[in-house]
Amino acid sequence: MSQWTSEQADQVLDQVIKRSMEDPEFRALALHDAHAAIAKVTPKILPPGFTVRFVDNAGASRTFVLPDPAPIEGALSDTELEQVAGGLFDRCNVSCNTTCANGASEVKI
């Protein structure tokens, strides 16, 4: 099952919009079951976990998708934390007197 391109999604959306303007039964289907309505205009299956919802234009209502939260300044990402946690002693980059597993010594400067 391949992913949809942006162009394919736009084409399907255009087809659903056009048909929903002309066919009241299809419009009701799109409002009730978006996946079933999409299946009527294209044989291509939506990717797993992809959510689609059509809403009726009933006044001043908007839906906005917020972007992912920005990382907190100064906080380390999960990847950075893994590098720090797994890499300190392997590379012997500690700032204290210690002997590493490979026998090398590190002296605090």
ChimeraX commands (.cxc) that place a marker at each C-alpha (Angstrom):
marker #1 position 0.00,0.00,0.00 radius 0.5
marker #1 position 1.76,3.14,-1.16 radius 0.5
marker #1 position 1.56,6.59,0.37 radius 0.5
marker #1 position -0.50,9.26,-1.32 radius 0.5
marker #1 position 1.26,12.18,-2.91 radius 0.5
marker #1 position 0.05,15.67,-2.17 radius 0.5
marker #1 position -1.20,15.97,-5.75 radius 0.5
marker #1 position -3.22,12.73,-5.46 radius 0.5
marker #1 position -4.81,13.90,-2.21 radius 0.5
marker #1 position -5.70,17.25,-3.80 radius 0.5
marker #1 position -7.28,15.51,-6.81 radius 0.5
marker #1 position -9.40,13.25,-4.60 radius 0.5
marker #1 position -10.43,16.21,-2.44 radius 0.5
marker #1 position -11.50,18.11,-5.58 radius 0.5
marker #1 position -13.55,15.10,-6.73 radius 0.5
marker #1 position -15.26,14.75,-3.34 radius 0.5
marker #1 position -16.04,18.48,-3.19 radius 0.5
marker #1 position -17.45,18.58,-6.72 radius 0.5
marker #1 position -19.57,15.48,-6.25 radius 0.5
marker #1 position -20.82,16.63,-2.83 radius 0.5
marker #1 position -22.09,19.86,-4.43 radius 0.5
marker #1 position -24.08,17.94,-7.05 radius 0.5
marker #1 position -25.21,14.77,-5.23 radius 0.5
marker #1 position -27.02,15.17,-1.87 radius 0.5
marker #1 position -26.71,11.45,-1.03 radius 0.5
marker #1 position -22.96,11.52,-1.65 radius 0.5
marker #1 position -22.69,14.70,0.46 radius 0.5
marker #1 position -24.46,12.95,3.34 radius 0.5
marker #1 position -22.09,9.99,2.95 radius 0.5
marker #1 position -19.03,12.26,3.00 radius 0.5
marker #1 position -20.27,13.94,6.17 radius 0.5
marker #1 position -21.05,10.61,7.84 radius 0.5
marker #1 position -18.22,8.36,6.55 radius 0.5
marker #1 position -15.35,10.17,4.83 radius 0.5
marker #1 position -13.46,6.96,4.04 radius 0.5
marker #1 position -16.50,5.47,2.27 radius 0.5
marker #1 position -16.97,8.66,0.25 radius 0.5
marker #1 position -13.31,8.65,-0.78 radius 0.5
marker #1 position -13.62,4.99,-1.79 radius 0.5
marker #1 position -16.41,6.01,-4.19 radius 0.5
marker #1 position -14.11,8.42,-6.07 radius 0.5
marker #1 position -10.85,6.44,-6.05 radius 0.5
marker #1 position -9.83,2.81,-5.68 radius 0.5
marker #1 position -6.65,3.83,-3.85 radius 0.5
marker #1 position -6.83,3.02,-0.13 radius 0.5
marker #1 position -5.95,5.67,2.43 radius 0.5
marker #1 position -2.74,5.02,4.37 radius 0.5
marker #1 position -3.22,3.38,7.79 radius 0.5
marker #1 position -3.84,5.90,10.54 radius 0.5
marker #1 position -4.73,8.67,8.06 radius 0.5
marker #1 position -7.80,10.48,9.33 radius 0.5
marker #1 position -10.15,12.38,7.03 radius 0.5
marker #1 position -13.19,14.33,8.12 radius 0.5
marker #1 position -15.55,16.40,6.02 radius 0.5
marker #1 position -17.72,19.02,7.72 radius 0.5
marker #1 position -20.70,20.94,6.46 radius 0.5
marker #1 position -20.25,24.63,5.79 radius 0.5
marker #1 position -22.60,25.71,8.58 radius 0.5
marker #1 position -21.41,29.16,9.49 radius 0.5
marker #1 position -18.21,30.61,10.85 radius 0.5
marker #1 position -16.33,27.50,11.84 radius 0.5
marker #1 position -12.71,26.67,11.09 radius 0.5
marker #1 position -10.47,23.74,11.90 radius 0.5
marker #1 position -6.75,24.42,12.15 radius 0.5
marker #1 position -4.05,21.81,12.47 radius 0.5
marker #1 position -1.37,22.96,14.87 radius 0.5
marker #1 position 2.26,22.07,14.09 radius 0.5
marker #1 position 4.26,19.80,16.35 radius 0.5
marker #1 position 5.44,21.59,19.50 radius 0.5
marker #1 position 8.80,23.29,19.29 radius 0.5
marker #1 position 11.48,21.81,21.52 radius 0.5
marker #1 position 12.03,23.64,24.78 radius 0.5
marker #1 position 15.11,25.81,24.51 radius 0.5
marker #1 position 18.02,24.14,26.21 radius 0.5
marker #1 position 16.28,20.76,26.39 radius 0.5
marker #1 position 17.89,17.80,24.70 radius 0.5
marker #1 position 16.01,15.68,22.19 radius 0.5
marker #1 position 15.59,11.95,22.79 radius 0.5
marker #1 position 18.37,11.28,20.29 radius 0.5
marker #1 position 20.70,13.74,22.01 radius 0.5
marker #1 position 19.91,12.19,25.40 radius 0.5
marker #1 position 20.73,8.73,24.06 radius 0.5
marker #1 position 24.03,9.99,22.68 radius 0.5
marker #1 position 24.94,11.58,25.99 radius 0.5
marker #1 position 23.85,8.63,28.11 radius 0.5
marker #1 position 25.45,6.01,25.90 radius 0.5
marker #1 position 28.49,7.94,24.83 radius 0.5
marker #1 position 30.05,9.45,27.93 radius 0.5
marker #1 position 31.85,6.45,29.28 radius 0.5
marker #1 position 32.48,4.79,25.93 radius 0.5
marker #1 position 34.56,7.77,24.83 radius 0.5
marker #1 position 35.83,8.51,28.33 radius 0.5
marker #1 position 34.61,12.11,28.16 radius 0.5
marker #1 position 33.95,12.53,31.85 radius 0.5
marker #1 position 35.36,15.51,33.70 radius 0.5
marker #1 position 36.64,13.73,36.79 radius 0.5
marker #1 position 39.40,11.33,37.76 radius 0.5
marker #1 position 38.27,7.94,36.54 radius 0.5
marker #1 position 39.48,4.85,34.76 radius 0.5
marker #1 position 37.52,3.85,31.70 radius 0.5
marker #1 position 36.63,0.29,30.76 radius 0.5
marker #1 position 39.41,0.28,28.18 radius 0.5
marker #1 position 41.99,1.14,30.88 radius 0.5
marker #1 position 42.54,4.75,29.79 radius 0.5
marker #1 position 42.60,7.41,32.49 radius 0.5
marker #1 position 40.93,10.77,32.32 radius 0.5
marker #1 position 42.09,13.55,34.61 radius 0.5
marker #1 position 39.99,16.60,35.35 radius 0.5
marker #1 position 41.56,19.75,33.94 radius 0.5
marker link #1:1,2 radius 0.2
marker link #1:2,3 radius 0.2
marker link #1:3,4 radius 0.2
marker link #1:4,5 radius 0.2
marker link #1:5,6 radius 0.2
marker link #1:6,7 radius 0.2
marker link #1:7,8 radius 0.2
marker link #1:8,9 radius 0.2
marker link #1:9,10 radius 0.2
marker link #1:10,11 radius 0.2
marker link #1:11,12 radius 0.2
marker link #1:12,13 radius 0.2
marker link #1:13,14 radius 0.2
marker link #1:14,15 radius 0.2
marker link #1:15,16 radius 0.2
marker link #1:16,17 radius 0.2
marker link #1:17,18 radius 0.2
marker link #1:18,19 radius 0.2
marker link #1:19,20 radius 0.2
marker link #1:20,21 radius 0.2
marker link #1:21,22 radius 0.2
marker link #1:22,23 radius 0.2
marker link #1:23,24 radius 0.2
marker link #1:24,25 radius 0.2
marker link #1:25,26 radius 0.2
marker link #1:26,27 radius 0.2
marker link #1:27,28 radius 0.2
marker link #1:28,29 radius 0.2
marker link #1:29,30 radius 0.2
marker link #1:30,31 radius 0.2
marker link #1:31,32 radius 0.2
marker link #1:32,33 radius 0.2
marker link #1:33,34 radius 0.2
marker link #1:34,35 radius 0.2
marker link #1:35,36 radius 0.2
marker link #1:36,37 radius 0.2
marker link #1:37,38 radius 0.2
marker link #1:38,39 radius 0.2
marker link #1:39,40 radius 0.2
marker link #1:40,41 radius 0.2
marker link #1:41,42 radius 0.2
marker link #1:42,43 radius 0.2
marker link #1:43,44 radius 0.2
marker link #1:44,45 radius 0.2
marker link #1:45,46 radius 0.2
marker link #1:46,47 radius 0.2
marker link #1:47,48 radius 0.2
marker link #1:48,49 radius 0.2
marker link #1:49,50 radius 0.2
marker link #1:50,51 radius 0.2
marker link #1:51,52 radius 0.2
marker link #1:52,53 radius 0.2
marker link #1:53,54 radius 0.2
marker link #1:54,55 radius 0.2
marker link #1:55,56 radius 0.2
marker link #1:56,57 radius 0.2
marker link #1:57,58 radius 0.2
marker link #1:58,59 radius 0.2
marker link #1:59,60 radius 0.2
marker link #1:60,61 radius 0.2
marker link #1:61,62 radius 0.2
marker link #1:62,63 radius 0.2
marker link #1:63,64 radius 0.2
marker link #1:64,65 radius 0.2
marker link #1:65,66 radius 0.2
marker link #1:66,67 radius 0.2
marker link #1:67,68 radius 0.2
marker link #1:68,69 radius 0.2
marker link #1:69,70 radius 0.2
marker link #1:70,71 radius 0.2
marker link #1:71,72 radius 0.2
marker link #1:72,73 radius 0.2
marker link #1:73,74 radius 0.2
marker link #1:74,75 radius 0.2
marker link #1:75,76 radius 0.2
marker link #1:76,77 radius 0.2
marker link #1:77,78 radius 0.2
marker link #1:78,79 radius 0.2
marker link #1:79,80 radius 0.2
marker link #1:80,81 radius 0.2
marker link #1:81,82 radius 0.2
marker link #1:82,83 radius 0.2
marker link #1:83,84 radius 0.2
marker link #1:84,85 radius 0.2
marker link #1:85,86 radius 0.2
marker link #1:86,87 radius 0.2
marker link #1:87,88 radius 0.2
marker link #1:88,89 radius 0.2
marker link #1:89,90 radius 0.2
marker link #1:90,91 radius 0.2
marker link #1:91,92 radius 0.2
marker link #1:92,93 radius 0.2
marker link #1:93,94 radius 0.2
marker link #1:94,95 radius 0.2
marker link #1:95,96 radius 0.2
marker link #1:96,97 radius 0.2
marker link #1:97,98 radius 0.2
marker link #1:98,99 radius 0.2
marker link #1:99,100 radius 0.2
marker link #1:100,101 radius 0.2
marker link #1:101,102 radius 0.2
marker link #1:102,103 radius 0.2
marker link #1:103,104 radius 0.2
marker link #1:104,105 radius 0.2
marker link #1:105,106 radius 0.2
marker link #1:106,107 radius 0.2
marker link #1:107,108 radius 0.2
marker link #1:108,109 radius 0.2
view
